[in-house]
Amino acid sequence: MVNVGGRNPDLMPLLARHGADAAFIDCERTGIGLDAAAELIVAARACGLPAAVRSHSRAGPELIRLLDRGADALVVPHIETAAQVEEAAELVRYACGEDAIRKSLVIQIETRSSLESLHAIATVPGVDAFLIGPNDIAYELAGRRGRHTPQTLAAIDEACATLHGLGRSFGYPATTEELPLFQRRGANLRYVSVDWLIEAGMRACVPHEPIGARP
């Protein structure tokens, strides 16, 4: 999944042409609101890209409005318990009726509570995949963002082992350099941001000059 970063419908044909599997429309960490999300969903689907939309919260009315506008997948943040996962799964069934079988539900694992409840969360029916949030976990465990602290790495290793052992689909943000570890952990849902793709392209264009070095 490629996070398009903002209200960038013109990116959709490029992502589809160059092999993205889904467009990640981020209402949580960008300025995208409901109207912009609807526009991006239409743009993605016109190019044959599934539209995965991360909501601003786990609130039911917000999730329903995104489904009503054609989201192919919901990425639900701020999940703490198995009961909250059950609510999200039931909401998809309620909002979509018979079409629910064609929708995907992705649950974010990003808090201490979700890690502690992971086995119960991961066995709730109706969930298609889990997206681990390394930076959010780092902040929860160490009080600062940064996925590469020993405590964070150990927590992510344990979460991946639990999900892999249960046969669940899961993943997290991973750069090209992180792919070997991503694969060893058994992850299969890779998330990248358009910022990373631009940075990698710029480094390829200017390989001997650090990004930002020019006046």
C-alpha positions in Angstrom: 0.0 0.0 0.0 1.3 3.5 -0.9 0.3 6.4 1.3 -0.5 9.2 -1.2 0.2 11.8 1.5 -2.6 14.3 0.8 -5.1 15.3 -1.7 -3.2 14.0 -4.7 -5.6 12.3 -7.1 -3.1 12.7 -10.0 -0.8 10.2 -8.2 -3.3 7.3 -8.7 -2.5 6.5 -12.4 1.2 6.6 -11.6 0.9 4.2 -8.7 -1.3 1.8 -10.8 1.1 1.9 -13.7 4.1 1.2 -11.6 2.8 -1.7 -9.6 1.2 -0.5 -6.4 -1.3 -2.9 -5.0 -3.5 -0.3 -3.2 -3.7 3.4 -2.5 -3.6 4.3 1.2 -5.7 7.3 1.8 -4.8 8.7 5.2 -7.4 10.7 7.1 -5.6 10.3 10.4 -2.2 11.9 9.8 -2.9 14.2 6.9 -5.3 17.0 6.1 -7.6 14.7 4.1 -11.3 15.1 5.2 -14.4 13.3 4.0 -14.8 15.2 0.7 -11.1 14.8 -0.2 -11.2 11.1 0.7 -14.3 10.6 -1.5 -12.4 12.2 -4.4 -9.3 10.0 -3.8 -11.4 6.9 -3.6 -13.0 7.6 -7.0 -9.6 8.4 -8.5 -8.0 5.2 -7.2 -10.9 2.9 -8.3 -10.9 4.5 -11.7 -7.3 3.3 -12.1 -8.1 -0.2 -10.8 -6.4 0.4 -7.5 -8.2 -0.6 -4.3 -8.7 2.3 -1.9 -7.6 1.6 1.6 -8.7 4.5 3.9 -7.3 5.1 7.3 -10.0 6.8 9.4 -9.4 9.7 11.8 -10.7 7.5 14.7 -12.5 4.3 15.3 -15.8 6.1 15.7 -18.6 4.2 14.0 -20.2 7.1 12.2 -16.9 8.1 10.6 -16.2 4.5 9.4 -19.7 4.3 7.9 -19.3 7.5 6.0 -16.1 6.2 4.4 -17.7 2.9 3.5 -20.6 4.8 2.0 -18.2 6.6 -0.3 -16.8 3.4 -1.7 -13.7 2.6 0.4 -12.5 -0.9 -0.4 -10.7 -1.3 2.9 -10.9 0.4 6.2 -7.7 0.8 8.3 -8.9 1.4 11.9 -6.6 3.2 14.3 -6.6 3.5 18.1 -7.7 -0.1 18.8 -7.1 -1.3 22.3 -9.3 -4.4 22.9 -10.9 -7.4 21.2 -14.3 -5.9 21.9 -13.4 -2.8 19.8 -12.3 -5.1 17.0 -15.7 -6.9 17.2 -17.5 -3.5 17.0 -15.5 -2.6 13.8 -16.2 -5.9 12.2 -19.9 -5.7 13.0 -20.1 -2.1 11.7 -18.7 -3.3 8.3 -21.4 -5.9 8.1 -24.1 -3.4 9.2 -23.0 -0.7 6.8 -22.4 -2.9 3.7 -24.8 -5.7 4.0 -24.1 -8.4 1.3 -21.3 -6.2 0.0 -19.4 -6.7 3.2 -17.7 -9.8 1.7 -16.0 -7.4 -0.8 -14.7 -5.1 1.9 -11.4 -5.5 3.9 -10.9 -4.6 7.5 -7.4 -3.8 8.7 -6.8 -3.2 12.4 -3.9 -1.1 13.6 -1.7 -2.4 16.4 0.0 0.6 17.9 -0.5 0.8 21.7 0.7 -1.1 24.8 -2.9 -2.3 25.4 -3.2 -3.6 21.8 0.1 -5.5 22.2 -1.0 -7.0 25.5 -4.4 -8.0 24.0 -3.0 -9.1 20.7 -3.8 -12.8 20.8 -7.5 -12.0 21.6 -7.6 -9.2 19.0 -6.1 -11.4 16.3 -8.7 -14.1 16.8 -11.7 -11.9 16.2 -13.6 -13.0 13.1 -14.0 -10.6 10.2 -10.5 -9.0 10.2 -8.4 -9.3 7.1 -5.1 -7.9 8.2 -3.2 -6.1 10.9 -1.0 -3.1 10.5 1.6 -2.6 13.2 2.6 1.0 14.0 6.3 0.9 15.0 6.7 4.6 15.8 3.5 4.7 17.9 4.6 1.6 19.8 8.0 3.2 20.4 6.3 6.2 21.9 4.1 4.0 24.1 7.1 2.0 25.4 9.9 4.5 25.4 8.3 7.9 25.4 9.7 8.9 22.0 9.2 7.9 18.4 11.8 5.7 16.8 11.3 2.2 15.7 14.9 1.0 16.2 15.2 1.0 19.9 15.8 -2.4 21.4 12.6 -2.3 23.4 10.6 -1.4 20.3 12.3 -4.1 18.1 11.6 -6.7 20.7 7.9 -5.7 21.0 7.5 -5.8 17.2 9.3 -9.1 16.9 6.9 -10.6 19.5 3.8 -9.1 17.8 4.9 -10.5 14.4 5.6 -13.9 15.9 2.1 -13.9 17.4 0.3 -12.9 14.2 2.4 -15.2 12.1 1.8 -18.1 14.4 -1.9 -17.5 14.2 -1.7 -17.5 10.4 -2.9 -13.9 10.1 -1.9 -11.4 7.4 0.0 -8.4 8.8 2.7 -5.9 8.1 4.0 -2.4 8.9 5.8 0.5 7.2 9.0 -0.9 5.7 11.6 0.7 3.4 13.5 -1.3 0.8 16.4 -1.7 3.2 14.1 -3.2 5.8 12.6 -5.8 3.5 14.9 -8.8 4.6 13.8 -8.4 8.2 10.2 -7.8 7.1 10.2 -11.1 5.2 11.9 -13.0 8.0 9.2 -11.9 10.4 6.6 -13.4 8.0 5.0 -10.0 7.2 3.1 -9.7 3.9 1.3 -6.3 4.1 3.9 -3.6 3.2 3.1 0.0 3.7 5.3 2.8 2.1 4.8 6.5 1.9 5.0 8.6 -1.2 7.7 10.6 0.6 9.9 7.6 0.7 9.5 6.9 -3.0 10.3 10.5 -3.8 13.4 10.4 -1.6 14.6 7.2 -3.1 14.1 8.6 -6.6 16.0 11.8 -5.7 18.9 9.8 -4.3 19.1 7.8 -7.5 19.2 11.1 -9.5 21.8 12.8 -7.2 23.7 9.8 -5.8 26.7 11.7 -4.5 25.0 14.6 -2.9 23.0 14.3 0.3 19.3 15.4 0.0 19.0 19.0 1.3 22.7 19.8 0.8 22.1 22.2 -2.0 21.3 25.9 -1.2 
